[in-house]
Amino acid sequence: MRSTRATAAVERLKERSGNEHYAMVRTGDESFYLVDNSPEGEPLVVSERLPLDEFVAFVKAFGPQKPRKATKSDLAFEKQLIKK
């Protein structure tokens, strides 16, 4: 099983959060978990062991999210939806 998707998700999390100490750990049974290797103290385990797809979904939802880009037409459409 390839862990490229998981690695990319952790890299995006590092960019979003500004915390370069997040790391992915891959176990022998092909599950993954997220740790915070902050310089002070021992590593903090952030997630439980998850299969690849669930791990990627967890990392995407974890931490601050990037604001969504919206065009003028998107905003107008959302405004119309709220009126109804």
Gaussian input, Z-matrix of N, CA and C with variables (Angstrom, degrees):
# hf/3-21g

backbone

0 1
 N
 C     1     B1
 C     2     B2     1     A1
 N     3     B3     2     A2     1     D1
 C     4     B4     3     A3     2     D2
 C     5     B5     4     A4     3     D3
 N     6     B6     5     A5     4     D4
 C     7     B7     6     A6     5     D5
 C     8     B8     7     A7     6     D6
 N     9     B9     8     A8     7     D7
 C    10    B10     9     A9     8     D8
 C    11    B11    10    A10     9     D9
 N    12    B12    11    A11    10    D10
 C    13    B13    12    A12    11    D11
 C    14    B14    13    A13    12    D12
 N    15    B15    14    A14    13    D13
 C    16    B16    15    A15    14    D14
 C    17    B17    16    A16    15    D15
 N    18    B18    17    A17    16    D16
 C    19    B19    18    A18    17    D17
 C    20    B20    19    A19    18    D18
 N    21    B21    20    A20    19    D19
 C    22    B22    21    A21    20    D20
 C    23    B23    22    A22    21    D21
 N    24    B24    23    A23    22    D22
 C    25    B25    24    A24    23    D23
 C    26    B26    25    A25    24    D24
 N    27    B27    26    A26    25    D25
 C    28    B28    27    A27    26    D26
 C    29    B29    28    A28    27    D27
 N    30    B30    29    A29    28    D28
 C    31    B31    30    A30    29    D29
 C    32    B32    31    A31    30    D30
 N    33    B33    32    A32    31    D31
 C    34    B34    33    A33    32    D32
 C    35    B35    34    A34    33    D33
 N    36    B36    35    A35    34    D34
 C    37    B37    36    A36    35    D35
 C    38    B38    37    A37    36    D36
 N    39    B39    38    A38    37    D37
 C    40    B40    39    A39    38    D38
 C    41    B41    40    A40    39    D39
 N    42    B42    41    A41    40    D40
 C    43    B43    42    A42    41    D41
 C    44    B44    43    A43    42    D42
 N    45    B45    44    A44    43    D43
 C    46    B46    45    A45    44    D44
 C    47    B47    46    A46    45    D45
 N    48    B48    47    A47    46    D46
 C    49    B49    48    A48    47    D47
 C    50    B50    49    A49    48    D48
 N    51    B51    50    A50    49    D49
 C    52    B52    51    A51    50    D50
 C    53    B53    52    A52    51    D51
 N    54    B54    53    A53    52    D52
 C    55    B55    54    A54    53    D53
 C    56    B56    55    A55    54    D54
 N    57    B57    56    A56    55    D55
 C    58    B58    57    A57    56    D56
 C    59    B59    58    A58    57    D57
 N    60    B60    59    A59    58    D58
 C    61    B61    60    A60    59    D59
 C    62    B62    61    A61    60    D60
 N    63    B63    62    A62    61    D61
 C    64    B64    63    A63    62    D62
 C    65    B65    64    A64    63    D63
 N    66    B66    65    A65    64    D64
 C    67    B67    66    A66    65    D65
 C    68    B68    67    A67    66    D66
 N    69    B69    68    A68    67    D67
 C    70    B70    69    A69    68    D68
 C    71    B71    70    A70    69    D69
 N    72    B72    71    A71    70    D70
 C    73    B73    72    A72    71    D71
 C    74    B74    73    A73    72    D72
 N    75    B75    74    A74    73    D73
 C    76    B76    75    A75    74    D74
 C    77    B77    76    A76    75    D75
 N    78    B78    77    A77    76    D76
 C    79    B79    78    A78    77    D77
 C    80    B80    79    A79    78    D78
 N    81    B81    80    A80    79    D79
 C    82    B82    81    A81    80    D80
 C    83    B83    82    A82    81    D81
 N    84    B84    83    A83    82    D82
 C    85    B85    84    A84    83    D83
 C    86    B86    85    A85    84    D84
 N    87    B87    86    A86    85    D85
 C    88    B88    87    A87    86    D86
 C    89    B89    88    A88    87    D87
 N    90    B90    89    A89    88    D88
 C    91    B91    90    A90    89    D89
 C    92    B92    91    A91    90    D90
 N    93    B93    92    A92    91    D91
 C    94    B94    93    A93    92    D92
 C    95    B95    94    A94    93    D93
 N    96    B96    95    A95    94    D94
 C    97    B97    96    A96    95    D95
 C    98    B98    97    A97    96    D96
 N    99    B99    98    A98    97    D97
 C   100   B100    99    A99    98    D98
 C   101   B101   100   A100    99    D99
 N   102   B102   101   A101   100   D100
 C   103   B103   102   A102   101   D101
 C   104   B104   103   A103   102   D102
 N   105   B105   104   A104   103   D103
 C   106   B106   105   A105   104   D104
 C   107   B107   106   A106   105   D105
 N   108   B108   107   A107   106   D106
 C   109   B109   108   A108   107   D107
 C   110   B110   109   A109   108   D108
 N   111   B111   110   A110   109   D109
 C   112   B112   111   A111   110   D110
 C   113   B113   112   A112   111   D111
 N   114   B114   113   A113   112   D112
 C   115   B115   114   A114   113   D113
 C   116   B116   115   A115   114   D114
 N   117   B117   116   A116   115   D115
 C   118   B118   117   A117   116   D116
 C   119   B119   118   A118   117   D117
 N   120   B120   119   A119   118   D118
 C   121   B121   120   A120   119   D119
 C   122   B122   121   A121   120   D120
 N   123   B123   122   A122   121   D121
 C   124   B124   123   A123   122   D122
 C   125   B125   124   A124   123   D123
 N   126   B126   125   A125   124   D124
 C   127   B127   126   A126   125   D125
 C   128   B128   127   A127   126   D126
 N   129   B129   128   A128   127   D127
 C   130   B130   129   A129   128   D128
 C   131   B131   130   A130   129   D129
 N   132   B132   131   A131   130   D130
 C   133   B133   132   A132   131   D131
 C   134   B134   133   A133   132   D132
 N   135   B135   134   A134   133   D133
 C   136   B136   135   A135   134   D134
 C   137   B137   136   A136   135   D135
 N   138   B138   137   A137   136   D136
 C   139   B139   138   A138   137   D137
 C   140   B140   139   A139   138   D138
 N   141   B141   140   A140   139   D139
 C   142   B142   141   A141   140   D140
 C   143   B143   142   A142   141   D141
 N   144   B144   143   A143   142   D142
 C   145   B145   144   A144   143   D143
 C   146   B146   145   A145   144   D144
 N   147   B147   146   A146   145   D145
 C   148   B148   147   A147   146   D146
 C   149   B149   148   A148   147   D147
 N   150   B150   149   A149   148   D148
 C   151   B151   150   A150   149   D149
 C   152   B152   151   A151   150   D150
 N   153   B153   152   A152   151   D151
 C   154   B154   153   A153   152   D152
 C   155   B155   154   A154   153   D153
 N   156   B156   155   A155   154   D154
 C   157   B157   156   A156   155   D155
 C   158   B158   157   A157   156   D156
 N   159   B159   158   A158   157   D157
 C   160   B160   159   A159   158   D158
 C   161   B161   160   A160   159   D159
 N   162   B162   161   A161   160   D160
 C   163   B163   162   A162   161   D161
 C   164   B164   163   A163   162   D162
 N   165   B165   164   A164   163   D163
 C   166   B166   165   A165   164   D164
 C   167   B167   166   A166   165   D165
 N   168   B168   167   A167   166   D166
 C   169   B169   168   A168   167   D167
 C   170   B170   169   A169   168   D168
 N   171   B171   170   A170   169   D169
 C   172   B172   171   A171   170   D170
 C   173   B173   172   A172   171   D171
 N   174   B174   173   A173   172   D172
 C   175   B175   174   A174   173   D173
 C   176   B176   175   A175   174   D174
 N   177   B177   176   A176   175   D175
 C   178   B178   177   A177   176   D176
 C   179   B179   178   A178   177   D177
 N   180   B180   179   A179   178   D178
 C   181   B181   180   A180   179   D179
 C   182   B182   181   A181   180   D180
 N   183   B183   182   A182   181   D181
 C   184   B184   183   A183   182   D182
 C   185   B185   184   A184   183   D183
 N   186   B186   185   A185   184   D184
 C   187   B187   186   A186   185   D185
 C   188   B188   187   A187   186   D186
 N   189   B189   188   A188   187   D187
 C   190   B190   189   A189   188   D188
 C   191   B191   190   A190   189   D189
 N   192   B192   191   A191   190   D190
 C   193   B193   192   A192   191   D191
 C   194   B194   193   A193   192   D192
 N   195   B195   194   A194   193   D193
 C   196   B196   195   A195   194   D194
 C   197   B197   196   A196   195   D195
 N   198   B198   197   A197   196   D196
 C   199   B199   198   A198   197   D197
 C   200   B200   199   A199   198   D198
 N   201   B201   200   A200   199   D199
 C   202   B202   201   A201   200   D200
 C   203   B203   202   A202   201   D201
 N   204   B204   203   A203   202   D202
 C   205   B205   204   A204   203   D203
 C   206   B206   205   A205   204   D204
 N   207   B207   206   A206   205   D205
 C   208   B208   207   A207   206   D206
 C   209   B209   208   A208   207   D207
 N   210   B210   209   A209   208   D208
 C   211   B211   210   A210   209   D209
 C   212   B212   211   A211   210   D210
 N   213   B213   212   A212   211   D211
 C   214   B214   213   A213   212   D212
 C   215   B215   214   A214   213   D213
 N   216   B216   215   A215   214   D214
 C   217   B217   216   A216   215   D215
 C   218   B218   217   A217   216   D216
 N   219   B219   218   A218   217   D217
 C   220   B220   219   A219   218   D218
 C   221   B221   220   A220   219   D219
 N   222   B222   221   A221   220   D220
 C   223   B223   222   A222   221   D221
 C   224   B224   223   A223   222   D222
 N   225   B225   224   A224   223   D223
 C   226   B226   225   A225   224   D224
 C   227   B227   226   A226   225   D225
 N   228   B228   227   A227   226   D226
 C   229   B229   228   A228   227   D227
 C   230   B230   229   A229   228   D228
 N   231   B231   230   A230   229   D229
 C   232   B232   231   A231   230   D230
 C   233   B233   232   A232   231   D231
 N   234   B234   233   A233   232   D232
 C   235   B235   234   A234   233   D233
 C   236   B236   235   A235   234   D234
 N   237   B237   236   A236   235   D235
 C   238   B238   237   A237   236   D236
 C   239   B239   238   A238   237   D237
 N   240   B240   239   A239   238   D238
 C   241   B241   240   A240   239   D239
 C   242   B242   241   A241   240   D240
 N   243   B243   242   A242   241   D241
 C   244   B244   243   A243   242   D242
 C   245   B245   244   A244   243   D243
 N   246   B246   245   A245   244   D244
 C   247   B247   246   A246   245   D245
 C   248   B248   247   A247   246   D246
 N   249   B249   248   A248   247   D247
 C   250   B250   249   A249   248   D248
 C   251   B251   250   A250   249   D249

   B1=1.4474
   B2=1.5277
   B3=1.2926
   B4=1.4558
   B5=1.5169
   B6=1.3045
   B7=1.4603
   B8=1.5233
   B9=1.3331
   B10=1.4586
   B11=1.5259
   B12=1.3340
   B13=1.4754
   B14=1.5225
   B15=1.3182
   B16=1.4590
   B17=1.5224
   B18=1.3164
   B19=1.4607
   B20=1.5187
   B21=1.3194
   B22=1.4678
   B23=1.5259
   B24=1.3213
   B25=1.4626
   B26=1.5262
   B27=1.3126
   B28=1.4686
   B29=1.5213
   B30=1.3152
   B31=1.4659
   B32=1.5295
   B33=1.3384
   B34=1.4717
   B35=1.5232
   B36=1.3389
   B37=1.4623
   B38=1.5219
   B39=1.3219
   B40=1.4653
   B41=1.5296
   B42=1.3239
   B43=1.4667
   B44=1.5194
   B45=1.3450
   B46=1.4686
   B47=1.5163
   B48=1.3220
   B49=1.4596
   B50=1.5228
   B51=1.3294
   B52=1.4536
   B53=1.5218
   B54=1.3266
   B55=1.4610
   B56=1.5243
   B57=1.3247
   B58=1.4627
   B59=1.5238
   B60=1.3203
   B61=1.4592
   B62=1.5312
   B63=1.3262
   B64=1.4590
   B65=1.5259
   B66=1.3210
   B67=1.4653
   B68=1.5221
   B69=1.3165
   B70=1.4505
   B71=1.5226
   B72=1.3217
   B73=1.4580
   B74=1.5232
   B75=1.3292
   B76=1.4639
   B77=1.5222
   B78=1.3088
   B79=1.4559
   B80=1.5202
   B81=1.3044
   B82=1.4594
   B83=1.5091
   B84=1.3347
   B85=1.4654
   B86=1.5324
   B87=1.3442
   B88=1.4701
   B89=1.5215
   B90=1.3231
   B91=1.4600
   B92=1.5269
   B93=1.3278
   B94=1.4567
   B95=1.5165
   B96=1.3317
   B97=1.4595
   B98=1.5246
   B99=1.3239
   B100=1.4558
   B101=1.5202
   B102=1.3291
   B103=1.4638
   B104=1.5203
   B105=1.3279
   B106=1.4538
   B107=1.5239
   B108=1.3277
   B109=1.4650
   B110=1.5258
   B111=1.3184
   B112=1.4563
   B113=1.5273
   B114=1.3329
   B115=1.4570
   B116=1.5320
   B117=1.3012
   B118=1.4553
   B119=1.5227
   B120=1.3035
   B121=1.4620
   B122=1.5130
   B123=1.3136
   B124=1.4589
   B125=1.5222
   B126=1.3300
   B127=1.4735
   B128=1.5269
   B129=1.3142
   B130=1.4556
   B131=1.5247
   B132=1.3190
   B133=1.4643
   B134=1.5235
   B135=1.3371
   B136=1.4610
   B137=1.5214
   B138=1.3194
   B139=1.4660
   B140=1.5232
   B141=1.3060
   B142=1.4595
   B143=1.5252
   B144=1.3160
   B145=1.4663
   B146=1.5237
   B147=1.3332
   B148=1.4621
   B149=1.5239
   B150=1.3517
   B151=1.4678
   B152=1.5327
   B153=1.3097
   B154=1.4623
   B155=1.5210
   B156=1.3360
   B157=1.4651
   B158=1.5252
   B159=1.3182
   B160=1.4553
   B161=1.5312
   B162=1.3239
   B163=1.4654
   B164=1.5213
   B165=1.3198
   B166=1.4693
   B167=1.5227
   B168=1.3387
   B169=1.4702
   B170=1.5229
   B171=1.3283
   B172=1.4616
   B173=1.5228
   B174=1.3401
   B175=1.4622
   B176=1.5252
   B177=1.3304
   B178=1.4712
   B179=1.5227
   B180=1.3263
   B181=1.4587
   B182=1.5263
   B183=1.3285
   B184=1.4600
   B185=1.5235
   B186=1.3075
   B187=1.4580
   B188=1.5148
   B189=1.3230
   B190=1.4689
   B191=1.5228
   B192=1.3153
   B193=1.4637
   B194=1.5250
   B195=1.3270
   B196=1.4546
   B197=1.5233
   B198=1.3199
   B199=1.4612
   B200=1.5263
   B201=1.3164
   B202=1.4573
   B203=1.5230
   B204=1.3224
   B205=1.4608
   B206=1.5227
   B207=1.3199
   B208=1.4643
   B209=1.5234
   B210=1.3177
   B211=1.4538
   B212=1.5273
   B213=1.3154
   B214=1.4626
   B215=1.5195
   B216=1.3191
   B217=1.4648
   B218=1.5341
   B219=1.3309
   B220=1.4646
   B221=1.5235
   B222=1.3227
   B223=1.4637
   B224=1.5271
   B225=1.3495
   B226=1.4600
   B227=1.5278
   B228=1.3117
   B229=1.4604
   B230=1.5260
   B231=1.3212
   B232=1.4715
   B233=1.5256
   B234=1.3136
   B235=1.4615
   B236=1.5280
   B237=1.3384
   B238=1.4585
   B239=1.5193
   B240=1.3108
   B241=1.4604
   B242=1.5286
   B243=1.3158
   B244=1.4741
   B245=1.5215
   B246=1.3307
   B247=1.4596
   B248=1.5167
   B249=1.3287
   B250=1.4658
   B251=1.4549
   A1=108.39
   A2=117.02
   A3=121.05
   A4=110.46
   A5=116.09
   A6=121.02
   A7=112.05
   A8=117.45
   A9=120.87
   A10=111.47
   A11=117.20
   A12=120.55
   A13=110.66
   A14=116.31
   A15=120.49
   A16=110.65
   A17=117.02
   A18=121.39
   A19=110.77
   A20=117.44
   A21=121.51
   A22=110.91
   A23=117.55
   A24=120.75
   A25=110.94
   A26=117.62
   A27=120.87
   A28=110.28
   A29=118.24
   A30=120.95
   A31=111.09
   A32=117.06
   A33=120.07
   A34=110.47
   A35=117.46
   A36=121.08
   A37=110.56
   A38=117.35
   A39=120.87
   A40=111.04
   A41=116.34
   A42=120.52
   A43=110.98
   A44=117.06
   A45=120.61
   A46=112.11
   A47=116.77
   A48=120.77
   A49=113.27
   A50=117.23
   A51=120.29
   A52=112.40
   A53=117.70
   A54=122.71
   A55=108.45
   A56=116.58
   A57=121.78
   A58=112.87
   A59=117.93
   A60=121.05
   A61=113.65
   A62=118.83
   A63=120.25
   A64=109.35
   A65=115.67
   A66=120.56
   A67=109.29
   A68=114.64
   A69=121.94
   A70=107.89
   A71=115.87
   A72=120.66
   A73=107.78
   A74=115.56
   A75=121.20
   A76=107.84
   A77=116.32
   A78=120.96
   A79=110.73
   A80=116.50
   A81=121.90
   A82=113.46
   A83=117.47
   A84=119.95
   A85=111.96
   A86=116.17
   A87=122.94
   A88=113.46
   A89=117.98
   A90=120.48
   A91=108.30
   A92=115.63
   A93=122.12
   A94=109.45
   A95=115.96
   A96=120.09
   A97=109.12
   A98=115.33
   A99=123.09
   A100=109.30
   A101=116.39
   A102=121.44
   A103=109.31
   A104=115.09
   A105=122.29
   A106=106.85
   A107=116.33
   A108=122.09
   A109=110.49
   A110=116.84
   A111=119.35
   A112=109.52
   A113=117.25
   A114=120.83
   A115=114.10
   A116=117.93
   A117=119.83
   A118=110.17
   A119=116.73
   A120=121.14
   A121=113.98
   A122=113.79
   A123=120.85
   A124=110.61
   A125=117.33
   A126=120.25
   A127=111.04
   A128=115.62
   A129=122.73
   A130=108.85
   A131=117.22
   A132=121.50
   A133=107.62
   A134=116.20
   A135=121.92
   A136=111.87
   A137=117.86
   A138=120.18
   A139=109.78
   A140=114.75
   A141=119.91
   A142=108.44
   A143=116.92
   A144=121.00
   A145=109.38
   A146=114.61
   A147=120.46
   A148=109.93
   A149=116.71
   A150=119.40
   A151=109.82
   A152=117.04
   A153=122.55
   A154=113.41
   A155=118.20
   A156=120.88
   A157=111.90
   A158=117.41
   A159=120.90
   A160=110.86
   A161=117.25
   A162=120.67
   A163=110.49
   A164=117.26
   A165=120.98
   A166=110.02
   A167=118.10
   A168=121.12
   A169=110.82
   A170=117.72
   A171=121.17
   A172=110.72
   A173=117.02
   A174=120.72
   A175=110.80
   A176=117.32
   A177=120.05
   A178=111.51
   A179=117.30
   A180=121.49
   A181=112.23
   A182=118.25
   A183=122.54
   A184=110.39
   A185=116.63
   A186=121.30
   A187=112.56
   A188=115.48
   A189=119.77
   A190=111.06
   A191=115.28
   A192=120.91
   A193=109.34
   A194=116.20
   A195=120.73
   A196=109.03
   A197=117.23
   A198=118.27
   A199=110.39
   A200=114.60
   A201=120.41
   A202=109.91
   A203=117.02
   A204=121.12
   A205=108.11
   A206=116.56
   A207=120.57
   A208=109.53
   A209=116.28
   A210=121.17
   A211=108.97
   A212=115.65
   A213=120.29
   A214=111.29
   A215=116.46
   A216=119.66
   A217=111.01
   A218=118.01
   A219=120.72
   A220=110.92
   A221=115.99
   A222=120.27
   A223=111.38
   A224=116.81
   A225=120.25
   A226=110.59
   A227=117.85
   A228=121.71
   A229=110.92
   A230=117.22
   A231=120.71
   A232=111.03
   A233=116.38
   A234=120.36
   A235=110.59
   A236=116.68
   A237=120.20
   A238=111.45
   A239=117.80
   A240=121.28
   A241=111.53
   A242=115.83
   A243=119.68
   A244=110.48
   A245=117.72
   A246=120.92
   A247=111.98
   A248=117.31
   A249=119.96
   A250=108.18
   D1=138.11
   D2=-178.21
   D3=-92.54
   D4=140.59
   D5=-178.18
   D6=-107.13
   D7=16.84
   D8=-178.18
   D9=-60.96
   D10=-42.00
   D11=179.51
   D12=-62.12
   D13=-41.14
   D14=-179.81
   D15=-66.09
   D16=-43.35
   D17=178.91
   D18=-62.01
   D19=-43.67
   D20=178.89
   D21=-63.93
   D22=-38.64
   D23=178.78
   D24=-64.89
   D25=-39.92
   D26=178.35
   D27=-67.80
   D28=-38.54
   D29=177.47
   D30=-63.37
   D31=-40.56
   D32=177.06
   D33=-65.29
   D34=-37.26
   D35=176.94
   D36=-62.94
   D37=-41.70
   D38=178.14
   D39=-60.07
   D40=-41.94
   D41=179.28
   D42=-66.27
   D43=-44.72
   D44=-178.02
   D45=-65.32
   D46=-42.55
   D47=-173.22
   D48=-88.09
   D49=-22.37
   D50=-175.81
   D51=78.13
   D52=7.67
   D53=179.74
   D54=-102.19
   D55=107.69
   D56=-178.64
   D57=-80.41
   D58=0.86
   D59=-174.46
   D60=-94.15
   D61=-1.08
   D62=176.44
   D63=-69.99
   D64=141.18
   D65=178.61
   D66=-144.70
   D67=151.67
   D68=177.54
   D69=-101.25
   D70=139.05
   D71=175.50
   D72=-118.54
   D73=129.73
   D74=178.86
   D75=-108.35
   D76=127.81
   D77=-177.73
   D78=-94.78
   D79=172.21
   D80=-179.07
   D81=-68.12
   D82=-23.62
   D83=179.94
   D84=-93.26
   D85=23.53
   D86=176.29
   D87=63.91
   D88=29.80
   D89=172.93
   D90=-110.44
   D91=164.21
   D92=-174.55
   D93=-129.97
   D94=152.89
   D95=169.01
   D96=-148.40
   D97=158.44
   D98=-174.49
   D99=-103.99
   D100=134.98
   D101=176.59
   D102=-127.73
   D103=154.13
   D104=175.16
   D105=-111.19
   D106=106.69
   D107=-178.19
   D108=-91.62
   D109=58.65
   D110=179.80
   D111=-65.56
   D112=149.73
   D113=-174.18
   D114=-61.49
   D115=-31.73
   D116=-179.29
   D117=-91.65
   D118=124.12
   D119=176.24
   D120=84.31
   D121=-168.40
   D122=-178.52
   D123=-86.10
   D124=160.42
   D125=178.05
   D126=-61.03
   D127=139.47
   D128=179.53
   D129=-100.21
   D130=120.83
   D131=178.11
   D132=-77.87
   D133=120.17
   D134=-174.81
   D135=-92.44
   D136=-34.01
   D137=-177.24
   D138=-129.51
   D139=164.92
   D140=173.92
   D141=-83.96
   D142=173.90
   D143=178.20
   D144=-70.18
   D145=127.09
   D146=-176.67
   D147=-133.49
   D148=151.79
   D149=171.05
   D150=-67.19
   D151=165.82
   D152=-172.98
   D153=-52.00
   D154=-53.98
   D155=-175.95
   D156=-62.27
   D157=-41.73
   D158=179.62
   D159=-69.46
   D160=-35.77
   D161=178.04
   D162=-64.38
   D163=-45.91
   D164=179.98
   D165=-61.71
   D166=-42.51
   D167=178.04
   D168=-63.71
   D169=-39.62
   D170=178.70
   D171=-63.24
   D172=-46.66
   D173=-177.55
   D174=-65.83
   D175=-36.93
   D176=177.71
   D177=-62.54
   D178=-36.72
   D179=-177.37
   D180=-85.98
   D181=-15.29
   D182=-175.88
   D183=-81.92
   D184=141.80
   D185=174.33
   D186=80.29
   D187=-175.94
   D188=-178.67
   D189=-67.18
   D190=146.27
   D191=-179.86
   D192=-103.68
   D193=149.16
   D194=175.79
   D195=-73.01
   D196=139.78
   D197=175.78
   D198=-64.50
   D199=140.36
   D200=-178.24
   D201=-77.03
   D202=134.99
   D203=176.47
   D204=-78.93
   D205=133.57
   D206=-179.71
   D207=-133.97
   D208=137.42
   D209=176.56
   D210=-84.83
   D211=171.64
   D212=177.72
   D213=-60.69
   D214=-38.70
   D215=-179.77
   D216=-68.93
   D217=-35.29
   D218=175.42
   D219=-61.94
   D220=-45.46
   D221=-179.93
   D222=-64.15
   D223=-40.25
   D224=178.64
   D225=-65.56
   D226=-39.89
   D227=178.65
   D228=-64.25
   D229=-43.95
   D230=177.85
   D231=-63.45
   D232=-36.88
   D233=178.24
   D234=-64.42
   D235=-39.52
   D236=177.31
   D237=-66.67
   D238=-37.19
   D239=178.35
   D240=-64.10
   D241=-38.20
   D242=-179.53
   D243=-68.19
   D244=-35.35
   D245=179.51
   D246=-64.74
   D247=-32.40
   D248=-176.35
   D249=-82.71

